[in-house]
Amino acid sequence: MLVDPAENAWLIPFAIFILPAFLSMFVGLVTLITKHLSKNSVQLVFIFPVFWVFFEWLRGNILTGFPWNLIGYTFSDFLTISQIASVVGIYGLSFFAIFFACSFSLVGSKKKQNLVIPILGIAILFTLHFFGSYKLDNSINHYKNIKLRLVQPNIVQNEKWKESLKYKNFMKHYSLSKYEDFNEIDLFIWPETALTYTSINEILNKDSIYDLLRNDAMLITGMPRIIFNEYNPEKFKLYNSVVILNEKLDIVDSYNKFHLVPFGEYLPFRNLFDYFGFSKIVFGPIDYSRGGGPKTIKFDNFPSFSPLICFEAIFPGEVVNSKVRPEWMLSLSNDAWFGNFAGPQQHFEMARIRTIEEGLPLIRVSNTGISAVIDSYGRVLKSLPYGKFGIIDHFLPGNLQSTIYSRFGDILVFTLGIFLISSIFLFQAIKKIFNNQ
């Protein structure tokens, strides 16, 4: 919002006060409901995690969804424990994190039998650790015979969309791509909106791409793309897209972002805000249009992949097309908006958990970090930090068989939650019956 404060500073109060106030309602409802449903501290330990997870899921799905920094990401640096995400996903990790924390509220209980609960919490944590350790110790990374070059240009945000710098920024991507041994690369990958042109025809130096791809290599890049209505040329839509280009500069296939950022890529209640002269943050006065959803792209002899743009990678269960399972995931991003604070690291850690959930490697390419090659177990094989320019050359990691989570999604977590709540109330009802006799 401070990249162009004259245009966007009006949004700062929304970010500092209104958004946190809205998000706090989800936690507030958890505490309110569990307070009224729990008859004692033992019930509270079981009921609180269930409703916490339910309202996390609700936050991640209503009003386009915002599943940022779910409590389960506490385990993102503990790869052994995180492996259970292949079964129960990030919401399952949230349940275990909250249950483990709540269980220690009973350590000072006067009833000695209540100490069973924190012991159970510790036992669950160790079980998850040993499960993950066994899985990682018995894992073998197979690589496909596809050599990738990830390009991280590190272009600062207030220079990215300047008309006078378009050519310079384009040539920076090209120069990094053309670095030594570029003839050995099968797939060059540039970040989100690396091309700031809305059409391939606008590229000033097409010969550079011809030169780069002359050995049957391909280029995957992000770009804003205008699509005209074939029946009415005066009508068009603007998309935040991923395009695959061949040596002839033909678009072999493309993908349009479908999880758009409110106020960033489109302006909700546009007629009202237009009246007051407000605009969205991202470049251009036109709202981006929504794409059709997760897509599996297959071209030539390259392994099929699922493209994701920016924060689409933080939505569990929505990163691949469930009907056509891909062999890898590709996330293009531009984290320059965050500045060098916690945002880029948080964004990266969340995307990383998707690999464990889906059993698929993730190639992440960001304008200014964190770019990385991540295998199907969430292990970072190679990376570039925030604020650095450079390239990553690496072979594409292999994929695993579809995981339990990729097949069933969040059903298992909800089933566990319903079972726990039902068991508590059933036990409570039976106890009441016996007390009345």
C-alpha positions in Angstrom: 0.0 0.0 0.0 3.0 2.3 0.4 4.4 1.4 -3.0 2.1 4.1 -4.4 0.7 5.9 -1.3 -1.0 8.6 -3.2 -3.3 6.0 -4.7 -3.4 3.3 -2.1 -2.9 4.8 1.4 -6.6 5.0 1.9 -6.6 1.2 2.3 -4.2 1.3 5.3 -7.0 1.7 8.0 -8.8 -1.3 6.4 -5.6 -3.4 6.8 -4.7 -2.3 10.3 -8.2 -2.1 11.9 -11.0 -3.5 9.9 -9.5 -6.7 8.5 -8.1 -7.8 11.9 -11.4 -7.0 13.6 -13.2 -9.1 11.1 -10.8 -12.0 11.5 -11.0 -11.8 15.3 -14.6 -12.7 15.0 -13.7 -16.3 14.1 -11.6 -16.8 17.2 -14.3 -15.0 19.3 -17.0 -17.3 18.1 -14.8 -20.3 19.0 -14.4 -19.2 22.6 -18.0 -18.2 22.9 -19.4 -21.5 21.7 -16.9 -23.7 23.6 -17.6 -21.8 26.8 -21.3 -22.7 26.6 -20.9 -26.2 25.4 -18.1 -27.4 27.8 -19.3 -28.5 31.2 -15.8 -29.0 32.6 -12.1 -28.5 31.7 -11.7 -32.0 30.2 -14.6 -31.4 27.7 -13.1 -28.0 26.9 -9.8 -29.6 25.8 -11.6 -31.7 23.2 -14.3 -29.3 22.1 -12.1 -26.2 21.7 -9.8 -27.8 19.0 -12.9 -29.0 17.0 -14.5 -25.6 16.8 -11.2 -23.9 16.2 -10.6 -26.0 13.1 -14.2 -25.5 11.9 -13.9 -21.8 12.1 -10.4 -21.9 10.5 -12.0 -23.8 7.6 -14.9 -21.2 7.5 -12.4 -18.4 7.3 -10.6 -20.1 4.5 -13.8 -20.5 2.4 -16.3 -17.7 2.9 -16.1 -14.4 1.0 -13.5 -15.9 -1.4 -11.6 -17.3 1.6 -8.5 -16.2 3.5 -6.7 -19.3 5.0 -3.5 -17.3 5.8 -1.4 -18.5 8.8 -3.6 -21.3 10.0 -2.4 -22.5 13.3 -1.3 -25.9 11.8 1.6 -24.1 10.1 3.2 -24.1 13.5 4.6 -27.5 12.4 5.9 -26.4 9.0 9.5 -26.5 10.2 9.0 -29.9 11.8 8.9 -32.0 8.7 8.4 -35.2 10.5 5.2 -34.1 12.2 4.0 -32.3 9.1 3.9 -35.6 7.1 0.5 -36.3 8.7 -0.8 -33.6 6.3 -0.7 -36.3 3.6 -3.6 -37.9 5.6 -5.5 -35.0 7.3 -4.2 -31.9 5.6 -3.4 -28.6 7.2 -6.7 -28.5 9.2 -5.7 -31.8 10.7 -2.4 -30.2 11.7 -4.3 -27.3 13.3 -6.4 -29.8 15.3 -3.3 -31.5 16.7 -1.6 -28.2 17.5 -4.6 -26.9 19.4 -5.3 -30.1 21.2 -1.6 -30.5 22.2 -1.6 -26.9 23.6 -4.9 -27.2 25.4 -4.0 -30.6 27.0 -1.4 -28.8 29.2 -4.1 -26.7 30.8 -4.9 -29.9 32.9 -1.4 -30.3 34.2 -2.3 -28.4 37.5 -5.6 -30.2 37.8 -6.5 -31.5 41.3 -8.0 -34.6 39.7 -5.1 -37.0 39.0 -7.1 -38.8 36.3 -7.1 -35.6 34.2 -3.3 -35.9 33.8 -4.1 -38.6 31.3 -5.0 -35.9 28.8 -1.6 -34.1 28.6 0.0 -37.5 28.5 -2.2 -38.4 25.6 -1.2 -35.1 23.9 2.5 -35.9 24.2 1.9 -39.5 23.0 0.0 -38.2 19.9 2.9 -35.8 19.1 5.5 -38.5 19.4 3.4 -40.8 17.3 3.2 -38.2 14.6 6.9 -37.7 14.8 7.7 -41.4 14.4 5.2 -41.7 11.6 6.9 -38.8 9.7 10.4 -40.0 10.5 9.6 -43.5 9.1 8.1 -41.9 5.9 11.1 -39.6 5.4 13.7 -42.3 6.2 12.1 -44.6 3.6 11.7 -41.9 0.9 13.7 -41.9 -2.3 13.8 -38.8 -4.6 13.4 -39.8 -8.2 14.0 -37.1 -10.8 12.5 -36.7 -14.2 14.8 -36.1 -17.1 13.6 -32.4 -17.3 16.0 -29.7 -16.5 14.5 -26.5 -15.2 15.8 -23.0 -14.9 14.0 -20.8 -12.4 14.6 -17.1 -12.9 14.3 -14.6 -10.0 14.9 -11.1 -11.3 14.4 -9.1 -8.1 12.6 -6.2 -9.6 11.4 -3.7 -7.0 7.6 -3.1 -7.1 7.6 0.6 -7.9 9.7 -0.1 -11.1 7.8 -3.1 -12.3 5.0 -1.4 -14.2 6.8 1.7 -15.4 6.4 2.0 -19.2 10.0 3.4 -19.5 11.4 0.3 -17.7 9.5 -2.4 -19.5 12.3 -3.3 -22.0 14.9 -3.2 -19.3 12.9 -5.5 -17.0 12.2 -7.9 -19.9 15.9 -8.0 -20.7 16.8 -8.8 -17.1 14.7 -11.9 -17.3 16.3 -12.8 -20.6 19.9 -12.2 -19.4 19.4 -14.4 -16.4 17.8 -17.1 -18.6 20.7 -17.0 -21.0 23.3 -17.6 -18.3 25.9 -20.3 -18.9 24.8 -23.8 -20.0 21.4 -22.5 -21.1 21.5 -24.9 -24.0 21.0 -27.8 -21.5 17.7 -26.3 -20.1 14.4 -27.9 -21.1 12.1 -25.5 -19.4 12.7 -21.8 -18.5 10.3 -20.5 -15.8 9.7 -16.8 -15.1 7.6 -15.4 -12.2 4.1 -13.9 -12.0 3.6 -11.0 -14.5 7.2 -11.3 -15.6 5.9 -10.1 -19.0 4.2 -6.7 -18.3 2.7 -6.7 -21.8 -1.0 -7.7 -22.2 -0.3 -9.4 -25.5 2.7 -11.4 -26.9 2.6 -9.1 -29.9 3.7 -6.2 -27.8 7.0 -7.8 -26.9 9.7 -5.5 -28.3 12.6 -8.0 -28.6 11.0 -11.2 -29.8 14.4 -12.4 -31.2 15.7 -12.8 -27.7 13.0 -15.5 -27.0 13.6 -17.1 -30.3 17.3 -17.3 -29.3 16.5 -18.7 -25.9 14.2 -21.4 -27.1 16.0 -22.5 -30.3 16.9 -25.9 -28.9 13.2 -27.0 -28.4 13.1 -25.6 -24.9 9.9 -24.0 -23.6 9.2 -20.9 -21.6 6.6 -20.7 -18.8 5.9 -17.1 -17.7 3.3 -15.0 -16.0 1.7 -12.1 -17.7 -1.5 -9.9 -17.6 -3.5 -11.0 -20.7 -6.4 -9.3 -22.5 -8.8 -11.7 -24.2 -11.2 -10.1 -26.7 -14.7 -11.4 -27.2 -14.8 -13.1 -30.5 -18.4 -12.0 -31.2 -17.9 -8.4 -30.0 -14.4 -7.1 -30.4 -15.2 -4.0 -28.3 -15.6 -6.3 -25.2 -12.7 -7.9 -23.5 -11.5 -9.4 -20.2 -8.2 -9.0 -18.4 -6.7 -12.1 -16.8 -3.7 -12.7 -14.5 -2.3 -15.6 -16.6 0.4 -18.2 -16.9 1.4 -18.9 -20.5 3.6 -21.6 -22.1 5.5 -20.3 -25.1 7.4 -22.3 -27.7 10.3 -21.1 -30.0 7.8 -19.6 -32.4 6.3 -17.5 -29.6 3.0 -19.4 -29.9 1.0 -19.8 -26.7 0.9 -23.6 -26.4 -1.4 -23.5 -23.4 -2.5 -21.0 -20.7 -4.0 -20.7 -17.3 -6.0 -17.9 -15.7 -5.9 -17.1 -12.0 -9.3 -17.9 -10.3 -8.6 -16.9 -6.6 -8.3 -13.2 -7.0 -7.3 -10.8 -4.3 -10.1 -8.4 -3.2 -9.0 -4.7 -3.5 -5.8 -6.0 -5.1 -6.9 -7.5 -8.4 -10.5 -6.5 -8.4 -12.5 -3.9 -6.5 -15.6 -5.2 -4.7 -18.6 -2.9 -4.9 -16.9 -1.1 -7.8 -19.7 1.3 -8.6 -19.6 2.6 -5.0 -15.8 3.0 -4.9 -15.6 4.5 -8.4 -18.0 7.2 -7.2 -15.5 8.2 -4.5 -12.6 7.9 -6.9 -10.9 4.8 -5.4 -9.1 2.1 -7.4 -7.6 -1.3 -6.9 -3.9 -1.7 -5.9 -2.6 -3.8 -8.8 -1.6 -2.1 -12.0 -4.3 -0.9 -14.3 -7.8 0.5 -13.9 -9.6 -2.6 -15.1 -10.6 -5.5 -12.8 -9.0 -8.8 -13.4 -11.5 -11.5 -14.4 -11.8 -14.9 -12.7 -10.4 -18.0 -14.3 -12.1 -21.3 -14.5 -10.4 -23.1 -11.5 -7.6 -25.6 -11.1 -6.2 -26.9 -14.4 -3.9 -29.7 -15.4 -1.7 -28.7 -18.3 0.0 -31.2 -20.5 2.1 -30.2 -23.5 4.6 -32.1 -25.8 6.6 -34.7 -23.8 6.7 -32.6 -20.6 5.1 -34.0 -17.4 1.7 -32.6 -16.7 1.5 -29.8 -14.1 -1.0 -27.7 -12.1 -0.2 -23.9 -12.4 -0.9 -21.6 -9.4 -0.5 -17.9 -9.2 0.4 -16.0 -6.0 -1.7 -16.8 -3.0 -3.6 -19.6 -4.8 -1.0 -21.9 -3.3 -2.3 -21.3 0.3 -5.8 -22.9 -0.4 -5.7 -26.5 0.8 -7.6 -28.9 -1.5 -7.8 -26.4 -4.3 -4.4 -26.6 -5.9 -5.0 -29.4 -8.4 -7.7 -30.6 -10.7 -9.0 -33.7 -8.8 -10.3 -35.3 -12.1 -6.9 -35.1 -13.9 -4.1 -35.5 -11.4 -0.9 -33.7 -12.5 2.7 -34.8 -11.9 3.9 -31.5 -10.3 2.7 -28.1 -9.2 4.0 -24.7 -10.4 3.6 -21.6 -8.3 4.4 -18.2 -9.8 4.4 -15.3 -7.4 5.5 -11.7 -6.8 6.2 -11.2 -3.2 7.8 -7.8 -3.7 4.4 -6.4 -2.4 5.3 -7.6 1.1 8.6 -5.9 1.5 11.3 -7.7 3.5 9.1 -8.6 6.4 7.4 -11.9 7.5 5.1 -12.1 4.5 7.3 -13.8 2.0 8.5 -16.4 4.5 4.9 -17.1 5.6 3.7 -17.4 2.0 6.5 -19.8 1.2 5.9 -22.1 4.3 2.2 -22.3 3.4 2.9 -23.3 -0.2 5.3 -25.9 1.1 2.7 -27.8 3.0 0.7 -28.3 -0.3 3.4 -30.7 -1.5 2.9 -33.0 1.5 -0.9 -32.9 1.2 -0.9 -33.7 -2.5 2.2 -35.9 -2.8 3.5 -33.7 -5.6 6.7 -31.6 -5.9 6.3 -27.8 -6.1 8.4 -25.5 -8.3 8.0 -22.0 -6.9 9.3 -19.0 -8.8 8.9 -15.5 -7.3 10.0 -12.1 -8.6 12.1 -11.4 -5.5 11.9 -14.6 -3.4 11.5 -17.1 -2.1 12.0 -19.2 -5.3 12.6 -22.9 -4.6 12.4 -26.5 -5.7 10.5 -28.5 -3.2 10.0 -32.3 -3.3 6.8 -34.3 -2.5 7.7 -34.5 1.2 8.1 -30.7 1.7 11.9 -30.8 1.6 13.5 -27.7 0.1 16.1 -29.0 -2.4 17.3 -25.6 -3.6 16.2 -22.1 -3.0 16.9 -18.4 -3.5 16.1 -16.0 -0.6 14.1 -12.8 -0.7 15.8 -9.7 -2.2 18.3 -11.6 -4.3 18.4 -12.0 -8.1 19.7 -15.2 -9.7 18.7 -18.6 -11.1 18.1 -22.1 -9.9 19.0 -25.0 -12.2 17.5 -28.3 -11.1 15.9 -31.5 -12.4 12.2 -31.8 -11.9 11.6 -34.0 -8.8 9.3 -37.0 -9.2 5.8 -37.3 -7.8 4.2 -39.8 -5.4 1.0 -41.8 -5.6 -2.1 -39.8 -4.7 -2.2 -39.3 -0.9 -5.2 -40.0 1.3 -5.8 -36.2 1.6 -5.7 -35.7 -2.1 -8.4 -38.3 -2.5 -10.7 -37.4 0.4 -9.8 -33.8 1.3 -11.0 -32.5 4.7 -13.7 -35.2 5.2 -11.5 -37.1 7.6 -10.9 -34.1 9.8 -14.6 -33.2 9.9 -15.5 -36.9 10.6 -13.0 -36.8 13.6 -14.6 -33.6 14.8 -18.2 -34.9 14.6 -17.1 -38.1 16.3 -15.5 -36.3 19.3 -18.4 -33.9 19.8 -21.0 -36.7 19.5 -19.0 -38.9 21.9 -18.8 -36.1 24.5 -22.5 -35.4 24.4 -23.4 -39.0 24.3 -21.3 -39.7 27.4 -22.8 -36.7 29.1 -26.3 -37.9 28.4 -25.6 -41.4 29.6 -24.0 -40.0 32.8 -27.1 -37.8 33.4 -29.4 -40.9 33.0 -27.4 -42.9 35.6 -27.3 -40.0 38.0 -31.0 -39.7 37.9 -31.6 -43.4 38.6 
